[in-house]
Amino acid sequence: MSSHRIVALVAFSVILTAGAAHAQPDLSQATVKITPVAAGVYMLEGGGGNLGLSVGNDDAFLVDDQYAPMTPKIRAAIATVTQKPVRFLLNTHWHGDHTGGNENMTGAGAIIVAHENVRRRMGTEQFLEAFNERVPASAGAALPIVTFSETITFHVNGDSVKAVHLRNGHTDGDAIIIFQKANVIHMGDLFFNGMYPFIDVSSGGSVRGTLAAANHALSISNAQTRFIPGHGPLATRDDLIRYRDALRTITDRVARLVAQRRTLAQVVAAKPSADLDAKWGNGFLKPDQFVSIVYSSLATSGRKPRQ
């Protein structure tokens, strides 16, 4: 076993308690909230990651689909704004809270599109080190049938909708979705609004890649752009800036400690996120868990701190 992998395993041992949160929740009482974002574009919140929806003269265009049990509720929500079927479904990355409904949507006629690494990971068993969890390969009907390596553009509902692959952020298969005319960007799990993000290092994610993705999205946006995060409420450009700044601050602090050859336990004990925890530490990941992920990410990117 490589030293990098040992470091990652040690770091992730701190956050195994988050595993229960990753398992599919009881969705029997979950509801779907649909929020207008711009003309013809909506955000859907429910039992999983946030969805994006474009409607208009063409068929519906959907970004992500949460867990499989949510499909009937998602369809019902879509039906409140359009009677047209979902023609294209674009996955922002491979995790089940964003792709769990793929097979259902394929059965209803949707064409699933994603980055090529999404199909690769969904098509084989995966191991999530953060949760000590093996994820079986998805059924063939759940796999994207159209894949891309860098970008792909859809001309739908009077808009140009562009998916752009941003490398090694939340995973190695992330795409942001840019509704160019509507001035809306769906960030997938590259953006957790108001909380520390989960970065899946075992799936090729990295904290520096997540920061680069935020900077890229900011560089192509303006004050009027609205952002659909993977988790959390609808966001403004200022929200994304605050998120980027918090991640950058913690990353810089942990990097300095790593450069000083501090162990994981010492880095966590130093509380490098303490002044930011009141705002960002009440979500999916708690502060020590997020600091451990940052440590692991920096270690697996070429640094070799002591274990």
Rosetta blueprint (number, residue, H / E / L):
1 M L
2 S L
3 S H
4 H H
5 R H
6 I H
7 V H
8 A H
9 L H
10 V H
11 A H
12 F H
13 S H
14 V L
15 I L
16 L H
17 T H
18 A H
19 G H
20 A H
21 A H
22 H H
23 A L
24 Q L
25 P L
26 D L
27 L L
28 S L
29 Q L
30 A L
31 T L
32 V L
33 K E
34 I E
35 T E
36 P E
37 V E
38 A E
39 A L
40 G L
41 V E
42 Y E
43 M E
44 L E
45 E E
46 G L
47 G L
48 G L
49 G L
50 N L
51 L E
52 G E
53 L E
54 S E
55 V L
56 G L
57 N L
58 D L
59 D L
60 A E
61 F E
62 L E
63 V E
64 D L
65 D L
66 Q L
67 Y L
68 A H
69 P H
70 M H
71 T H
72 P H
73 K H
74 I H
75 R H
76 A H
77 A H
78 I H
79 A H
80 T L
81 V L
82 T L
83 Q L
84 K L
85 P L
86 V E
87 R E
88 F E
89 L E
90 L E
91 N L
92 T L
93 H L
94 W L
95 H L
96 G H
97 D H
98 H H
99 T H
100 G L
101 G L
102 N H
103 E H
104 N H
105 M H
106 T H
107 G H
108 A L
109 G L
110 A L
111 I E
112 I E
113 V E
114 A E
115 H E
116 E H
117 N H
118 V H
119 R H
120 R H
121 R H
122 M H
123 G L
124 T L
125 E L
126 Q E
127 F E
128 L E
129 E H
130 A H
131 F H
132 N L
133 E E
134 R E
135 V E
136 P L
137 A L
138 S L
139 A L
140 G H
141 A H
142 A H
143 L L
144 P L
145 I L
146 V E
147 T E
148 F E
149 S L
150 E L
151 T E
152 I E
153 T E
154 F E
155 H E
156 V E
157 N L
158 G L
159 D E
160 S E
161 V E
162 K E
163 A E
164 V E
165 H E
166 L L
167 R L
168 N L
169 G L
170 H L
171 T L
172 D L
173 G L
174 D L
175 A E
176 I E
177 I E
178 I E
179 F E
180 Q L
181 K L
182 A L
183 N L
184 V E
185 I E
186 H E
187 M E
188 G E
189 D E
190 L E
191 F E
192 F E
193 N L
194 G L
195 M L
196 Y L
197 P L
198 F L
199 I L
200 D L
201 V H
202 S H
203 S H
204 G L
205 G L
206 S L
207 V H
208 R H
209 G H
210 T H
211 L H
212 A H
213 A H
214 A H
215 N H
216 H H
217 A H
218 L H
219 S H
220 I L
221 S L
222 N L
223 A L
224 Q L
225 T L
226 R E
227 F E
228 I E
229 P E
230 G E
231 H E
232 G L
233 P L
234 L L
235 A E
236 T E
237 R H
238 D H
239 D H
240 L H
241 I H
242 R H
243 Y H
244 R H
245 D H
246 A H
247 L H
248 R H
249 T H
250 I H
251 T H
252 D H
253 R H
254 V H
255 A H
256 R H
257 L H
258 V H
259 A H
260 Q L
261 R L
262 R L
263 T L
264 L H
265 A H
266 Q H
267 V H
268 V H
269 A H
270 A L
271 K L
272 P L
273 S L
274 A H
275 D H
276 L H
277 D H
278 A H
279 K H
280 W H
281 G L
282 N L
283 G L
284 F L
285 L L
286 K L
287 P H
288 D H
289 Q H
290 F H
291 V H
292 S H
293 I H
294 V H
295 Y H
296 S H
297 S H
298 L H
299 A H
300 T H
301 S L
302 G L
303 R L
304 K L
305 P L
306 R L
307 Q L
